[in-house]
């Protein structure tokens, strides 16, 4: 296999791993990263709120569900 073939194959792997999915949702790699990291942050906040609510039911009664509804709306309105 020549160096050109190897380079083309590596570009194909990189494209598959890092660029195909963001492009399929009309985003750049970094735009998609920003969206996914923000989503992950709010999922973490919702998880902590649910944990607090599990221990002390009077606290964070609707926090997790409100966050999840907002995240769901962001996904639905995204495209």
Secondary structure in CASP SS format (residue, H / E / C, confidence):
PFRMAT SS
TARGET T0000
AUTHOR 0000-0000-0000
METHOD secondary structure of the structure
MODEL  1
X C 1.00
X C 1.00
X H 1.00
X H 1.00
X H 1.00
X H 1.00
X H 1.00
X H 1.00
X H 1.00
X H 1.00
X H 1.00
X H 1.00
X H 1.00
X H 1.00
X H 1.00
X H 1.00
X H 1.00
X H 1.00
X H 1.00
X H 1.00
X H 1.00
X H 1.00
X H 1.00
X H 1.00
X C 1.00
X C 1.00
X C 1.00
X C 1.00
X H 1.00
X H 1.00
X H 1.00
X H 1.00
X H 1.00
X H 1.00
X H 1.00
X H 1.00
X H 1.00
X H 1.00
X H 1.00
X H 1.00
X H 1.00
X H 1.00
X H 1.00
X H 1.00
X H 1.00
X H 1.00
X H 1.00
X H 1.00
X H 1.00
X H 1.00
X H 1.00
X H 1.00
X H 1.00
X H 1.00
X H 1.00
X C 1.00
X C 1.00
X C 1.00
X C 1.00
X C 1.00
X C 1.00
X C 1.00
X H 1.00
X H 1.00
X H 1.00
X H 1.00
X H 1.00
X H 1.00
X H 1.00
X H 1.00
X H 1.00
X H 1.00
X H 1.00
X H 1.00
X H 1.00
X H 1.00
X C 1.00
X C 1.00
X C 1.00
END
